[in-house]
Amino acid sequence: LRSRNDMDTRVYMSFRDLSAFIKTEEFNLDMNNIHGTSVGVEWIAGSHNGTFAIIDLDGTRYEPGTTEYNQLYGGVGSLWAGQHNLEHFGNGEFFMFDNAYDMNSEEWTNPDGSRMLIVQVDEEEETVTLTWEYQMGYRSEIFGDNDRLPSGNLIGCAWPDGSSISDEVAFDAEIVEVVRETGELAWNMKVWGTGERSSESQEIYGWMMYSVERVYEEPLILSQTCSTGNSADTLAFDTFNNFKQQSEVQGTYKVTTTSGTEVASGAVTWSAHWARTSIKVKMWSGACSGGCTLSLKNFAGDVGEKTFTC
């Protein structure tokens, strides 16, 4: 997590074998220091060394250091185990794929199987709260993903362990897109293999997915409106860059008439963590009464366009 001062840096790190993730203290990054940088830990979420209370989906609170806390999830001291692809999406929200597998004991920790999981970290209250889950319906020992899309839906991937194979779960791997508000599937793709995973002695066999990302062909322009005024018109729109980045992304916008006359132009700063960015553009009154084109260009040269009349 890089702050606005490029030399002020913190890092979030996920440790699958500890079923925990941490935030480091702030440190100055010296790219020329071949010996690396030593940095302290600000907080730990999960594990027997956890510093935050964990609050389950049903509101039950577990205080670190207590017997109830340490016995969570089969004794790992957490409500996720062997997690994969933990990512910070801003505002204290962390998305992960909870494999629900303790790598140390080689035991499954959740009878319901693996899941896509969202937790909310409150640093002031020193809590980490489970806020959302999507049960895959099977066990997945390693890999898996859970990312937020511009639509607000969640996209994830997983593959069923051999012990989970049944008539209903006979595929090798799948991608799911889930509506956050309802938990319903918006889209699903399954990859079918030889059908021999359940009988294979190897734990890792057939098709698997490490992670999944959605990339659009061009920057997205959404919720476009235009209001007129006596002295100026205002174009308002929401936008996302066409691929996810954890830091702010720079780009440019331009508004031109149908004849090619430039009406307005300027810089765009897409929000970090692929969050929604709202833009307002002032234009002279009546400039786009005959129609205009809004163009957005990112640093990679990808261009998105929308036509409008104001």
Residue, then its C-alpha position, 0 to 999 in steps of 0.5 A: l500500500r503506497s501512500r501519496n508520499d512515494m517514500d512512505t510505504r506499508v505492506y499487507m502480507s498474507f501467511r497461508d500457513l499461519s491463517a493470518f494476514i498482517k499490516t507492517e509499520e510505515f517504512n522508507l523504501d530504498m531501492n538501492n539498498i541491496h540488503g533489504t529493509s527491516v520493518g515492524v508489524e503494526w497488527i495481525a489478523g488471525s492466528h494465535n498471535g492475532t492482535f485483533a478480535i474476530i467477529d463472525l458473520d452471526g455477530t459472535r466476538y472472539e477475543p485474542g488470547t482466549t480459549e474460544y479464540n484459539q480453538l476457532y476453525g479446528g484450533v488455528g485461532s482464525l475464521w479462515a485457514g490456508q487463505h489465498n489471494l488476499e487483497h485490500f480493496g480500500n476502506g478496510e475491506f479485504f477480499m480472500f479465498d478461504n480454502a478452509y484447510d490447515m496446512n500444518s495439521e493437514e485437516w479441513t477446518n470448515p464442514d461447509g467447505s471452501r468459500m469466497l470471503i470478505v472481512q472488514v478491518d477496523e484499526e481503531e476498534e481493533t477488530v476484523t469482522l466477517t461481512w460476506e461469504y459465498q460457499m463453493g459447495y466443495r473443498s479446495e485445498i490450495f489456490g482460489d480467488n475473490d475480487r471485486l468488479p466495477s459492477g460490485n459483483l465478486i469474481g472468483c475461481a476454485w477447483p474441487d479436491g478429490s474428496s469433494i467429487s460427486d455427481e453434482v461436483a464432477f468438474d475440474a475447476e470453475i470461475v464464478e461471478v456472484v452478486r454481492e447483495t443476493g449471493e446469486l450467480a451472475w455468471n459461471m464457467k466450468v472446466w471439465g477434465t477426464g473425470e478421473r480426479s476422484s480416483e487419482s491418488q495425487e492430491i493435485y491432479g487435472w485442471m486447476m485455477y490459481s487466480v482469475e482477473r477480468v480485463y476490459e478492452e477500454p476504460l469504462i464510462l458509466s452513469q453519464t449525465c449532462s446538465t445545462g446552464n446559462s453560463a456553462d453546461t456540466l457533464a458528469f460521469d463515473t468511470f473505471n480503468n479497464f484493469k485493476q490496480q491497487s494504486e491510483v492510475q493517471g489518464t486523460y479525458k477529452v470532449t469534442t464536437t461532431s465536427g472535431t472541435e475540442v470543448a474540454s480536456g484534462a487529467v483523470t485520476w482513477s481511484a485506487h483499488w479499482a474503486r468508482t471514480s466520479i468526474k465532472v467536466k465544465m463546458w461552455s453553454g450549448a457546446c454539445s447541443g449538436g452532439c459530442t464525444l467523450s474520450l478517456k485514455n489511460f497510460a497504456g493507450d487504451v481509449g474508451e468513448k461515449t457520445f452524448t448530447c447536452 
